Amino acid sequence: MAMPYPTKRTKAVEEEILERMSKGEPLAAICRSDPKFPSTVQWNAWCRQDEALRIAHDKARDAGEEVLLAECLG
């Protein structure tokens, strides 16, 4: 589903997405939660275009997986 206006890439948007991912929230859920966030397609495009963002994304995803694993093993 296309958004009527493209999401503006800001440091605040990036940081909030990464923080929420690192706490175990899925990227798709984050992106759907607020119109200020990009679609997952747009987020992945940003990550392909920016190596630092891709690395931060990978680290946040890994941290989030650890949180979810700890909750499952709780």
C-alpha positions in Angstrom: 0.0 0.0 0.0 1.5 3.3 -1.0 1.7 6.2 1.3 0.3 9.5 0.0 3.5 11.3 1.0 7.0 9.9 1.4 8.2 9.6 4.9 10.9 12.2 5.7 14.1 10.6 6.8 15.3 12.2 10.0 17.7 11.2 12.7 14.8 11.1 15.2 12.8 8.7 13.0 15.8 6.4 12.6 16.6 6.4 16.3 13.1 5.6 17.4 12.8 2.7 14.9 16.2 1.3 16.0 15.4 1.7 19.7 12.1 -0.1 19.3 13.7 -2.9 17.3 16.3 -3.3 19.9 13.5 -3.9 22.5 12.1 -6.8 20.4 9.4 -5.0 18.4 9.2 -6.2 14.8 10.1 -3.7 12.1 6.8 -4.3 10.3 4.8 -3.4 13.4 6.8 -0.3 14.0 6.4 0.9 10.5 2.7 0.4 10.6 2.3 2.1 14.0 2.6 5.7 12.9 2.5 7.6 9.6 5.7 9.3 10.5 7.5 6.0 9.9 8.5 4.7 6.5 7.2 1.5 5.0 9.4 -1.5 5.5 10.2 -1.3 1.8 11.4 2.3 2.3 13.3 1.5 5.5 15.1 -1.3 3.7 16.0 1.0 0.8 17.5 3.5 3.3 19.5 0.7 4.8 20.8 -0.4 1.3 21.8 3.2 0.6 23.5 3.9 4.0 26.0 1.4 5.4 26.0 3.0 8.9 22.2 2.7 9.1 22.4 -0.9 7.8 24.9 -1.8 10.6 22.7 -0.1 13.2 19.7 -1.9 11.9 21.5 -5.3 12.1 22.7 -4.5 15.7 19.2 -3.4 16.8 17.6 -6.5 15.2 20.1 -8.8 16.9 19.5 -7.1 20.3 15.7 -7.4 19.8 16.1 -11.1 19.0 18.0 -11.5 22.3 15.2 -9.8 24.2 12.6 -12.1 22.6 14.7 -15.2 23.3 15.1 -14.2 27.0 11.4 -13.7 27.3 10.7 -17.1 25.8 13.2 -18.8 28.0 12.1 -16.6 31.0 
